[in-house]
Amino acid sequence: MMISAPIDTSVLPAIDADADTDASASTYAYKNHTSVLKNEVLTYLTENIKSSTITNASGGKNNLIFADLTFGGGGHTFSLLERLSSIIDENINVQVIAFDQDPDAISNGHKKISELSLDNKIKLIHSNFTNFVSYINSQHLEIIHDFSGILLDLGVSSHQFDTTERGLSFKGNAPLDMRMNYADNSLYTAGHYVNNLSEKELVQVISEYGEDRFAKKIASSIVKQREIKTIETTSELENIIFHSYPQKFRYSRSNNKKHIHPATKTFQALRLLVNNELNVLKETLPKLFDLLSNNGRLVCISFHSLEDRIVKQTFKEIKEKNKENCSILTKKPIIPSEEEIKNNLRSRSAKLRVIEKTEGGANDRKWSKSTYP
Ligand SMILES: C[S@@+](CC[C@H](N)C(=O)[O-])C[C@H]1O[C@@H](n2cnc3c(N)ncnc32)[C@H](O)[C@@H]1O
């Protein structure tokens, strides 16, 4: 269930409507992020692409266009370009439009793109992907139905989790920030919500975005504590949540025997609220299908059940509306292999779903006249 009323909307973040905002405010050196389900993503994005099926009536150099709306460390994009270079003729120019709302991902990305001399292939933009469709509409109408593939690899990166100062993890002590776009001062931080939402709103956020059965107790402890002193740091909040849990559940384990810290779900809930993640996904996902060329694919990786439910449901609705030219390629979501999970524990909750625009849709996968980027 999505949070609707009755959270006071005056404390919800405004979504920046402009793409290409300034990312010069990047503060933190980029930490590594291992791309999840990389091989599977590359296969879905490229398996039906062959130079011979791309026709170019007018001759000359043209473009095959992709979008990576969650660029992160760029692992999926860089590998996609590499994979495509082994599949298609060199006179086909592949271009990727990439978005990320994190200033660190943008400055690190620009550096890497330049080091790899890929400036003519990747256009990296600092923006929330909720702005992507309007960006294409206003700046690149000529490619509005030309996307061969669009990738969403949702949630936060390892860089964001592992940079203590970002306040996303309770493993270190830092101010309660949690904004993926910390350069945007119009967004409220987690600290703002923790100290300003009513108890009822806190219960709603923690139970609906965190699915924590002890939401009421946690909310009540937060309210009691903040009457004594403003809650400022991740450690303070972690401590309050830990002691809100009944003693026998403080060290409980999940089915795979992993210890789930009591603060995990509340931290997830606050992060989803601060970044308005589920609403942005719900709002954007249905619009992306329209941007695909024939045989173009929308590939989506989610990391928890709330996200996956939205992806699954939205794909169903897209299919319902586009019966003639749409196919859901993943009847069940694709999940990482045991080996991938062993090598990268953070991949364990990933679920990949793919939808394709089939023949009869807008444009065939085709040459674009664009000189983009
Ligand atoms: C899981 S990481 C992506 C990792 C990337 N695929 C790679 O291989 O390195 C998710 C990234 O998406 C970004 N992100 C999440 N939601 C976003 C949104 N609504 N708009 C733009 N970027 C977003 C985050 O800032 C983060 O860098």
The ligand as a Gaussian input file, in Angstrom:
#p B3LYP/6-31G(d) Opt

LIG

0 1
 C       21.716000       0.946000      -7.581000
 S       22.483000       2.427000      -8.025000
 C       22.777000       2.231000      -9.762000
 C       24.079000       1.563000     -10.059000
 C       24.454000       1.520000     -11.512000
 N       23.501000       0.806000     -12.306000
 C       25.846000       0.925000     -11.681000
 O       25.990000      -0.115000     -12.341000
 O       26.792000       1.491000     -11.150000
 C       21.155000       3.548000      -8.055000
 C       21.526000       4.949000      -8.488000
 O       20.314000       5.558000      -8.906000
 C       20.263000       6.856000      -8.432000
 N       18.834000       7.173000      -8.298000
 C       17.921000       6.561000      -7.523000
 N       16.707000       7.109000      -7.706000
 C       16.871000       8.073000      -8.630000
 C       15.978000       9.005000      -9.235000
 N       14.678000       9.053000      -8.935000
 N       16.475000       9.853000     -10.166000
 C       17.799000       9.827000     -10.499000
 N       18.676000       8.992000      -9.939000
 C       18.227000       8.117000      -9.017000
 C       21.010000       6.847000      -7.128000
 O       21.515000       8.123000      -6.846000
 C       22.097000       5.824000      -7.403000
 O       23.267000       6.435000      -7.854000

